[in-house]
Amino acid sequence: MTRPSDQPKQYLIRGDLCFTKNNSKVQEVDVSNPTNRRGYTFLGFCEDDIWTAKKCKGVYEHLNHKGYNWYALSHDWINRRPYLGKRVPQVNQYNTQNDRHNIPSPVTPETDKKKLEYQMDYDTDSTNLKPAKEPHSTDDKLKQEKSLDNSII
């Protein structure tokens, strides 16, 4: 006796089926491949030394609360749509990169003095400070303005 699944099927978007991190045992099975009866391109996992589409199992890398994990790519033969199957952790051992997006670490500035001087846009000599002036006025204009202010009071 078969009973319906406790959880509803989580259907997947066909266009998202082939996005994955590198895995040495996972390859794309094109829709035009004669062994592909699903009607869409998907990723296939084959643990054999020589990868073949005929022996591969459909897989999908899914992001959930535990991070990226591999799942069986199941197929609903009634509505011809892919859905998420059971987790298949044995696929992870063949991953060839740890970070899905492979974000490089930040670049630190080189210690070459010429490059450091170029990167700095301020005067590092703080011992010879000069008072700042407004670029549109001169000392004479400031004195005149000050005397006018004092005469008004």
Backbone hydrogen bonds, N-H to C=O, Kabsch-Sander energy under -0.5 kcal/mol:
donor,donor_aa,acceptor,acceptor_aa,energy
11,Y,9,K,-1.0
12,L,82,P,-2.4
16,D,13,I,-1.7
17,L,14,R,-1.4
19,F,16,D,-1.1
20,T,18,C,-0.6
24,S,94,Y,-2.3
26,V,23,N,-1.3
27,Q,44,G,-2.2
29,V,42,F,-3.6
30,D,28,E,-0.7
33,N,30,D,-1.8
36,N,33,N,-1.6
37,R,35,T,-0.8
42,F,29,V,-1.8
43,L,59,V,-0.7
44,G,27,Q,-3.4
45,F,57,K,-3.0
46,C,25,K,-2.1
51,W,49,D,-0.6
56,C,52,T,-0.8
57,K,45,F,-2.4
59,V,43,L,-2.5
60,Y,71,Y,-2.4
62,H,60,Y,-0.7
62,H,69,N,-3.1
64,N,62,H,-0.6
64,N,67,G,-2.0
67,G,64,N,-2.1
69,N,62,H,-2.4
71,Y,60,Y,-2.5
72,A,86,K,-3.1
73,L,58,G,-2.9
74,S,72,A,-1.0
74,S,83,Y,-2.2
76,D,81,R,-2.9
77,W,75,H,-0.9
80,R,76,D,-1.6
81,R,76,D,-0.9
83,Y,74,S,-2.4
84,L,10,Q,-2.4
85,G,72,A,-3.0
88,V,70,W,-2.3
91,V,88,V,-1.6
92,N,89,P,-1.0
93,Q,89,P,-0.6
94,Y,91,V,-1.8
95,N,92,N,-2.0
96,T,22,N,-2.5
97,Q,22,N,-0.7
100,R,98,N,-0.5
116,L,112,D,-2.1
117,E,113,K,-2.6
118,Y,114,K,-1.8
119,Q,115,K,-1.8
120,M,116,L,-1.3
124,T,122,Y,-0.6
126,S,124,T,-1.2
129,L,127,T,-0.7
137,S,134,E,-1.3
142,L,138,T,-2.0
143,K,139,D,-2.1
144,Q,140,D,-2.1
145,E,141,K,-2.4
146,K,142,L,-2.1
147,S,143,K,-2.2
148,L,144,Q,-2.1
149,D,145,E,-2.0
150,N,146,K,-2.0
151,S,147,S,-1.7
152,I,148,L,-1.3
153,I,149,D,-1.1
